[in-house]
Amino acid sequence: METSQGRVQSKFVIWAAGEYQYPNLNPFPGAEYCWHNSQIRSWKDIEGEELIVIGGYESGMDAASNLIALGKKVGVIDPAEPWNNNHPDPSISLSPYSLQRLEFVERTGRLQLLGNTTVKEVEKIGDGYAIYTDSQKYFTSHPPILCTGFDTSLKQIASLFDWSNGYVALNENDESTLTPGLFVVGPSVQHGNLVLCFIYKFRQRFAVVASAIESKIRCQRQSRNVWELIRLP
């Protein structure tokens, strides 16, 4: 493995690089006119009384809740309408905390949820911004806020995994099926329909990975001991 300090060699690597340093900044043409939520240091810095948030999952609900708490009006655009998903798994639907915040801000009358709508492009027009969707055009005087999530850090080592199912293929111990000794810990771990996402569940896998590595080390030691016995005269 090459690092900024040179090459490092190890029998086992646990990839736990996360996602939040890799914001998805280019989901559509004109995204450069928007602010990704990860680039905003404080919601108090956002100017304007009426704002558009693109993306309605955890980041989008967080942005809307904070902006509405500051007295602003907010429209949230998301084609999947996660606020209407009642699935009990927070990997698929909004977390209970976000749903509670959503219920509160809806009472203010300052939230507009625009579901079943996909943003195709953002264009700078004069002192404002046009947001083109698959159904109509919206206009805002201030940069739209991108809550379009993050790219997985696994893309940096993508060739070390099987992606044929659309996500990294791992064995039952969260080890790459292509690269033995390479384990993954974090929100990208998925086994079939079970997503061990960032909300709660990926922490459960720390012990699984540790146990697998300990077992491999023990087997290697036993094999060495057997080999030494065989070599004895």
C-alpha positions, 0 to 999 in steps of 0.5 A, spaced: 500 500 500 502 506 497 502 512 502 504 519 503 510 516 507 512 511 503 510 504 502 506 500 507 506 492 507 501 488 512 497 481 511 491 485 513 488 492 511 481 494 514 478 500 510 474 505 514 475 511 510 468 513 511 464 518 506 464 525 508 470 527 505 468 525 498 461 530 497 457 528 491 458 535 488 456 534 480 450 530 480 447 534 474 449 540 470 450 547 473 451 544 480 457 548 481 452 554 482 449 550 488 452 549 495 453 542 498 451 542 505 458 539 507 461 546 505 456 550 509 460 552 516 453 555 519 446 555 517 446 562 520 451 564 514 445 562 509 442 569 506 435 569 504 428 568 506 426 563 501 431 557 499 431 551 495 434 544 498 435 539 493 435 532 496 430 530 501 434 524 505 438 525 512 442 531 509 436 534 506 432 534 512 437 537 517 438 543 512 431 544 512 430 543 519 435 548 521 433 553 516 426 553 518 428 554 525 432 560 523 425 563 520 426 561 513 421 558 508 424 552 504 422 547 499 425 540 498 426 537 492 427 529 491 424 524 486 424 518 491 420 522 497 423 519 502 419 523 507 413 518 505 417 512 506 414 508 512 420 502 512 422 501 519 429 500 517 433 507 517 438 505 512 432 505 507 427 511 510 429 517 514 431 516 521 426 516 527 430 523 529 429 526 522 422 524 522 421 527 529 424 534 526 420 533 520 413 533 523 415 539 527 417 543 522 411 542 518 407 545 523 410 552 521 407 552 514 414 554 512 416 547 509 414 545 502 416 538 500 416 537 492 417 529 491 417 525 485 421 531 481 428 530 479 432 536 478 436 536 471 440 542 471 441 549 475 442 555 471 445 562 473 440 567 470 441 574 472 441 575 480 438 568 481 438 561 479 433 557 475 432 550 477 430 545 471 426 539 473 423 533 469 416 537 470 417 544 471 422 550 473 423 553 479 426 560 481 430 562 487 434 568 488 439 564 492 444 558 491 440 552 491 443 547 497 445 540 495 444 535 499 445 529 494 450 525 499 457 523 498 461 518 494 464 512 497 471 512 499 472 505 496 472 508 489 479 509 491 481 502 491 475 500 486 479 495 483 480 490 489 472 489 489 467 485 485 462 491 484 457 486 479 451 487 484 452 494 484 455 494 491 462 491 493 461 484 494 464 481 501 464 475 504 460 473 511 466 477 515 466 483 511 472 481 507 473 483 499 471 477 495 477 479 490 482 481 495 483 476 501 485 480 507 482 486 505 476 488 510 471 494 510 468 497 515 463 503 514 456 505 511 458 501 504 457 494 507 452 491 504 450 483 504 444 482 499 438 486 502 441 488 508 445 495 508 449 496 514 449 503 514 451 509 517 445 510 522 446 505 527 448 498 524 455 498 521 458 499 529 456 491 530 461 489 524 467 491 528 467 485 532 466 481 526 472 483 523 476 483 529 474 476 530 475 474 523 482 477 523 484 473 529 482 467 527 486 467 520 492 469 525 491 463 529 490 458 523 497 461 520 500 460 527 498 453 527 500 452 520 507 454 522 507 450 528 505 444 524 510 445 518 516 446 524 514 439 527 514 436 520 521 439 519 524 436 525 529 431 524 
